[in-house]
Amino acid sequence: MNTGKERSLSASIRMAQIFRIAICVFLCLLSLFPFWVMLVNATRTSVEIQTHFSLVPSVSFPENYSKLIAQCNENVPLWRYMVNSLIIAVSSTALTVYFSTMTAYGVTIYKFKGASFVWAFIMGIMMIPAQVSSIGFFRFIYKIGLGNSYIPLILPAIAAPATVFFMRQYMISALPKEIIDAARIDGSGEFRTFNTIAVPLMKPAIATQCIFAFIGSWNNFYTPSMLLTSQSKYTLPMFVQIMRGERFRTDFGIIYVGLVITIAPIFIVYCLLSKYIIAGVALGGVKE
């Protein structure tokens, strides 16, 4: 009798697992569907895109790419825009992640008067929408003569309250204070302890925030469009805005190729950093 109940319970557990796996696969395919449609349309001609829908790739990608490069003449330097976006995104991501990790490290490890107030202040900044301070920020940047420059797009990335919050929450569970105390007893300096002990232990969180920070900076259109006036300094999101003009609007194949080129670095960054996220999840799932 017990054997029958155990078999029934085992079958129910297997069915529940299969159902969960099916749901996860469905959600994964659903999230990848728009990207797949974009890749497929990049391989099709404009006439094919307008006449019928298809999930099967075609052979027109080289032709669409050649047309895009031909229309991106000296006035619209596509690859220059990509280099500009890479400079801004990589620099701002490095500043965001490193200094946010350092701030979270200081708030978590050091015990000093006013620590709770500092943390409350950081949390309070998270509640303020960026649009509220945007006008004052732009006026300040132009007043100090940094209007048509990458500096206001990179340097403010040092202050990232959301990243500090994420790092601190991860640090509480992943960074034992005993290790820090042991390093201090051995004579390690504070910066050396942070760079050689805390940062390696924070790799999964750092990789996660690198992805988020890179995507946020890469897709940022509002701030560059308000600050950059020289077309040679435009970024790829601004190039996408240019593609809405009459020069590109009539050929959907060219537009989709441009979109594929725009998001390609995001996929590359994710593929490079995802292994650290998976390793961190696996490490966190192991119980002592």
C-alpha positions as a Python dict, from the first residue, in 0.01 Angstrom:
ca = {
    (1, 'M'): (0, 0, 0),
    (2, 'N'): (279, 236, 91),
    (3, 'T'): (457, 140, -228),
    (4, 'G'): (155, 252, -434),
    (5, 'K'): (139, 584, -251),
    (6, 'E'): (512, 639, -303),
    (7, 'R'): (480, 563, -673),
    (8, 'S'): (187, 803, -702),
    (9, 'L'): (377, 1073, -514),
    (10, 'S'): (686, 1017, -730),
    (11, 'A'): (476, 1043, -1048),
    (12, 'S'): (317, 1366, -923),
    (13, 'I'): (661, 1513, -848),
    (14, 'R'): (785, 1420, -1196),
    (15, 'M'): (477, 1575, -1357),
    (16, 'A'): (528, 1894, -1156),
    (17, 'Q'): (894, 1907, -1262),
    (18, 'I'): (802, 1854, -1627),
    (19, 'F'): (539, 2128, -1601),
    (20, 'R'): (791, 2371, -1448),
    (21, 'I'): (1046, 2291, -1716),
    (22, 'A'): (784, 2342, -1987),
    (23, 'I'): (688, 2680, -1841),
    (24, 'C'): (1055, 2787, -1824),
    (25, 'V'): (1115, 2678, -2184),
    (26, 'F'): (804, 2863, -2301),
    (27, 'L'): (905, 3184, -2123),
    (28, 'C'): (1258, 3155, -2263),
    (29, 'L'): (1131, 3114, -2617),
    (30, 'L'): (885, 3399, -2565),
    (31, 'S'): (1164, 3634, -2453),
    (32, 'L'): (1387, 3534, -2745),
    (33, 'F'): (1109, 3562, -3005),
    (34, 'P'): (1147, 3940, -3076),
    (35, 'F'): (1522, 3904, -3119),
    (36, 'W'): (1479, 3611, -3355),
    (37, 'V'): (1226, 3806, -3564),
    (38, 'M'): (1472, 4095, -3583),
    (39, 'L'): (1756, 3866, -3696),
    (40, 'V'): (1532, 3699, -3956),
    (41, 'N'): (1411, 4032, -4095),
    (42, 'A'): (1773, 4148, -4126),
    (43, 'T'): (1822, 3866, -4377),
    (44, 'R'): (1513, 3956, -4584),
    (45, 'T'): (1445, 4225, -4839),
    (46, 'S'): (1218, 4519, -4767),
    (47, 'V'): (952, 4380, -5003),
    (48, 'E'): (952, 4044, -4824),
    (49, 'I'): (919, 4211, -4485),
    (50, 'Q'): (620, 4418, -4599),
    (51, 'T'): (440, 4139, -4784),
    (52, 'H'): (452, 3845, -4541),
    (53, 'F'): (575, 3732, -4199),
    (54, 'S'): (837, 3458, -4170),
    (55, 'L'): (1048, 3289, -3903),
    (56, 'V'): (1284, 3135, -4158),
    (57, 'P'): (1602, 3333, -4240),
    (58, 'S'): (1659, 3445, -4598),
    (59, 'V'): (1980, 3527, -4787),
    (60, 'S'): (1964, 3906, -4822),
    (61, 'F'): (2176, 4004, -4521),
    (62, 'P'): (2494, 4084, -4726),
    (63, 'E'): (2285, 4295, -4965),
    (64, 'N'): (2114, 4483, -4681),
    (65, 'Y'): (2447, 4539, -4509),
    (66, 'S'): (2604, 4673, -4829),
    (67, 'K'): (2313, 4914, -4875),
    (68, 'L'): (2346, 5030, -4514),
    (69, 'I'): (2718, 5099, -4550),
    (70, 'A'): (2659, 5272, -4884),
    (71, 'Q'): (2398, 5504, -4733),
    (72, 'C'): (2606, 5562, -4420),
    (73, 'N'): (2842, 5798, -4597),
    (74, 'E'): (3068, 6057, -4439),
    (75, 'N'): (2770, 6232, -4283),
    (76, 'V'): (2656, 5916, -4097),
    (77, 'P'): (2972, 5724, -3991),
    (78, 'L'): (2816, 5406, -3846),
    (79, 'W'): (3132, 5249, -3705),
    (80, 'R'): (3242, 5581, -3556),
    (81, 'Y'): (2913, 5584, -3364),
    (82, 'M'): (2981, 5232, -3239),
    (83, 'V'): (3327, 5334, -3116),
    (84, 'N'): (3174, 5635, -2941),
    (85, 'S'): (2915, 5416, -2771),
    (86, 'L'): (3182, 5167, -2665),
    (87, 'I'): (3397, 5441, -2512),
    (88, 'I'): (3106, 5575, -2309),
    (89, 'A'): (2956, 5239, -2212),
    (90, 'V'): (3281, 5067, -2112),
    (91, 'S'): (3412, 5366, -1916),
    (92, 'S'): (3087, 5434, -1732),
    (93, 'T'): (3037, 5064, -1656),
    (94, 'A'): (3386, 5035, -1505),
    (95, 'L'): (3333, 5344, -1289),
    (96, 'T'): (2984, 5239, -1182),
    (97, 'V'): (3075, 4886, -1077),
    (98, 'Y'): (3410, 4958, -912),
    (99, 'F'): (3311, 5262, -707),
    (100, 'S'): (2969, 5121, -618),
    (101, 'T'): (3139, 4805, -491),
    (102, 'M'): (3382, 5019, -293),
    (103, 'T'): (3097, 5222, -143),
    (104, 'A'): (2904, 4909, -49),
    (105, 'Y'): (3223, 4766, 102),
    (106, 'G'): (3272, 5075, 318),
    (107, 'V'): (2913, 5082, 440),
    (108, 'T'): (2912, 4709, 514),
    (109, 'I'): (3256, 4650, 667),
    (110, 'Y'): (3329, 4974, 851),
    (111, 'K'): (3132, 5062, 1160),
    (112, 'F'): (3130, 5437, 1221),
    (113, 'K'): (2901, 5704, 1357),
    (114, 'G'): (2647, 5806, 1101),
    (115, 'A'): (2669, 5482, 900),
    (116, 'S'): (2293, 5433, 922),
    (117, 'F'): (2238, 5793, 808),
    (118, 'V'): (2473, 5743, 510),
    (119, 'W'): (2286, 5430, 407),
    (120, 'A'): (1950, 5603, 448),
    (121, 'F'): (2079, 5893, 238),
    (122, 'I'): (2185, 5654, -40),
    (123, 'M'): (1844, 5486, -29),
    (124, 'G'): (1676, 5826, -37),
    (125, 'I'): (1860, 5920, -356),
    (126, 'M'): (1718, 5606, -519),
    (127, 'M'): (1369, 5746, -463),
    (128, 'I'): (1439, 6061, -667),
    (129, 'P'): (1359, 6024, -1041),
    (130, 'A'): (1643, 6119, -1271),
    (131, 'Q'): (1412, 6350, -1468),
    (132, 'V'): (1368, 6575, -1165),
    (133, 'S'): (1735, 6677, -1161),
    (134, 'S'): (1796, 6661, -1537),
    (135, 'I'): (1733, 7031, -1608),
    (136, 'G'): (1967, 7143, -1332),
    (137, 'F'): (2225, 6889, -1443),
    (138, 'F'): (2221, 7011, -1804),
    (139, 'R'): (2243, 7376, -1699),
    (140, 'F'): (2537, 7296, -1471),
    (141, 'I'): (2721, 7101, -1743),
    (142, 'Y'): (2684, 7380, -1999),
    (143, 'K'): (2782, 7642, -1741),
    (144, 'I'): (3117, 7472, -1676),
    (145, 'G'): (3180, 7424, -2048),
    (146, 'L'): (3137, 7048, -2083),
    (147, 'G'): (2837, 7055, -2314),
    (148, 'N'): (2971, 6873, -2617),
    (149, 'S'): (3184, 6625, -2425),
    (150, 'Y'): (3181, 6262, -2308),
    (151, 'I'): (3285, 6359, -1953),
    (152, 'P'): (2928, 6426, -1825),
    (153, 'L'): (2822, 6095, -1979),
    (154, 'I'): (3097, 5898, -1801),
    (155, 'L'): (3198, 6067, -1476),
    (156, 'P'): (2853, 6082, -1308),
    (157, 'A'): (2839, 5702, -1337),
    (158, 'I'): (3049, 5690, -1020),
    (159, 'A'): (2732, 5768, -821),
    (160, 'A'): (2496, 5473, -875),
    (161, 'P'): (2276, 5416, -566),
    (162, 'A'): (2091, 5117, -714),
    (163, 'T'): (2421, 4941, -783),
    (164, 'V'): (2543, 5020, -431),
    (165, 'F'): (2223, 4871, -287),
    (166, 'F'): (2261, 4550, -490),
    (167, 'M'): (2629, 4516, -399),
    (168, 'R'): (2566, 4566, -29),
    (169, 'Q'): (2288, 4309, -20),
    (170, 'Y'): (2510, 4056, -195),
    (171, 'M'): (2810, 4146, 19),
    (172, 'I'): (2623, 4080, 343),
    (173, 'S'): (2583, 3713, 252),
    (174, 'A'): (2890, 3651, 35),
    (175, 'L'): (3169, 3841, 211),
    (176, 'P'): (3258, 3701, 557),
    (177, 'K'): (3396, 3973, 781),
    (178, 'E'): (3632, 3716, 935),
    (179, 'I'): (3831, 3709, 611),
    (180, 'I'): (3870, 4087, 618),
    (181, 'D'): (3979, 4078, 983),
    (182, 'A'): (4231, 3803, 906),
    (183, 'A'): (4377, 4007, 621),
    (184, 'R'): (4414, 4308, 850),
    (185, 'I'): (4591, 4095, 1111),
    (186, 'D'): (4833, 3977, 841),
    (187, 'G'): (4916, 4340, 765),
    (188, 'S'): (4719, 4388, 445),
    (189, 'G'): (4622, 4748, 369),
    (190, 'E'): (4260, 4848, 323),
    (191, 'F'): (4281, 4907, -53),
    (192, 'R'): (4479, 4587, -103),
    (193, 'T'): (4224, 4394, 102),
    (194, 'F'): (3941, 4538, -103),
    (195, 'N'): (4105, 4474, -441),
    (196, 'T'): (4251, 4129, -371),
    (197, 'I'): (3991, 3976, -137),
    (198, 'A'): (3657, 4156, -160),
    (199, 'V'): (3647, 4210, -537),
    (200, 'P'): (3722, 3845, -634),
    (201, 'L'): (3453, 3722, -394),
    (202, 'M'): (3207, 3965, -554),
    (203, 'K'): (3259, 3843, -911),
    (204, 'P'): (2902, 3713, -966),
    (205, 'A'): (2750, 4039, -841),
    (206, 'I'): (3003, 4245, -1035),
    (207, 'A'): (2928, 4051, -1354),
    (208, 'T'): (2555, 4103, -1306),
    (209, 'Q'): (2590, 4476, -1251),
    (210, 'C'): (2834, 4506, -1541),
    (211, 'I'): (2566, 4369, -1770),
    (212, 'F'): (2298, 4603, -1634),
    (213, 'A'): (2527, 4907, -1632),
    (214, 'F'): (2656, 4838, -1985),
    (215, 'I'): (2305, 4792, -2125),
    (216, 'G'): (2182, 5106, -1951),
    (217, 'S'): (2470, 5316, -2081),
    (218, 'W'): (2463, 5160, -2428),
    (219, 'N'): (2090, 5224, -2473),
    (220, 'N'): (2098, 5571, -2320),
    (221, 'F'): (1951, 5817, -2568),
    (222, 'Y'): (1811, 6098, -2356),
    (223, 'T'): (2131, 6234, -2200),
    (224, 'P'): (2358, 6213, -2511),
    (225, 'S'): (2091, 6374, -2727),
    (226, 'M'): (2077, 6669, -2485),
    (227, 'L'): (2454, 6712, -2448),
    (228, 'L'): (2618, 6609, -2776),
    (229, 'T'): (2591, 6858, -3060),
    (230, 'S'): (2868, 6740, -3293),
    (231, 'Q'): (2748, 6461, -3519),
    (232, 'S'): (3091, 6298, -3508),
    (233, 'K'): (3033, 6234, -3135),
    (234, 'Y'): (2691, 6073, -3174),
    (235, 'T'): (2620, 5732, -3020),
    (236, 'L'): (2441, 5432, -3170),
    (237, 'P'): (2101, 5511, -3011),
    (238, 'M'): (2125, 5849, -3182),
    (239, 'F'): (2208, 5664, -3504),
    (240, 'V'): (1886, 5463, -3463),
    (241, 'Q'): (1704, 5795, -3440),
    (242, 'I'): (1873, 5902, -3765),
    (243, 'M'): (1747, 5579, -3926),
    (244, 'R'): (1394, 5705, -3876),
    (245, 'G'): (1465, 5972, -4137),
    (246, 'E'): (1362, 5961, -4500),
    (247, 'R'): (1697, 5819, -4611),
    (248, 'F'): (1643, 5485, -4434),
    (249, 'R'): (1269, 5471, -4375),
    (250, 'T'): (1186, 5324, -4716),
    (251, 'D'): (1403, 5011, -4673),
    (252, 'F'): (1312, 4794, -4374),
    (253, 'G'): (1592, 4548, -4444),
    (254, 'I'): (1849, 4822, -4385),
    (255, 'I'): (1676, 4927, -4064),
    (256, 'Y'): (1682, 4574, -3923),
    (257, 'V'): (2050, 4532, -4010),
    (258, 'G'): (2124, 4855, -3827),
    (259, 'L'): (1931, 4731, -3524),
    (260, 'V'): (2123, 4403, -3525),
    (261, 'I'): (2453, 4591, -3532),
    (262, 'T'): (2329, 4810, -3247),
    (263, 'I'): (2243, 4525, -3009),
    (264, 'A'): (2529, 4290, -3105),
    (265, 'P'): (2771, 4426, -2839),
    (266, 'I'): (2507, 4369, -2570),
    (267, 'F'): (2490, 3999, -2656),
    (268, 'I'): (2870, 3979, -2660),
    (269, 'V'): (2897, 4134, -2313),
    (270, 'Y'): (2630, 3901, -2178),
    (271, 'C'): (2801, 3593, -2323),
    (272, 'L'): (3135, 3698, -2172),
    (273, 'L'): (2996, 3764, -1823),
    (274, 'S'): (2715, 3510, -1790),
    (275, 'K'): (2952, 3233, -1679),
    (276, 'Y'): (3037, 3429, -1365),
    (277, 'I'): (2667, 3472, -1285),
    (278, 'I'): (2602, 3099, -1330),
    (279, 'A'): (2905, 3016, -1116),
    (280, 'G'): (2779, 3244, -841),
    (281, 'V'): (2432, 3089, -850),
    (282, 'A'): (2584, 2740, -831),
    (283, 'L'): (2808, 2845, -543),
    (284, 'G'): (2518, 2997, -353),
    (285, 'G'): (2314, 2681, -395),
    (286, 'V'): (2571, 2465, -214),
    (287, 'K'): (2500, 2423, 154),
    (288, 'E'): (2777, 2365, 403),
}
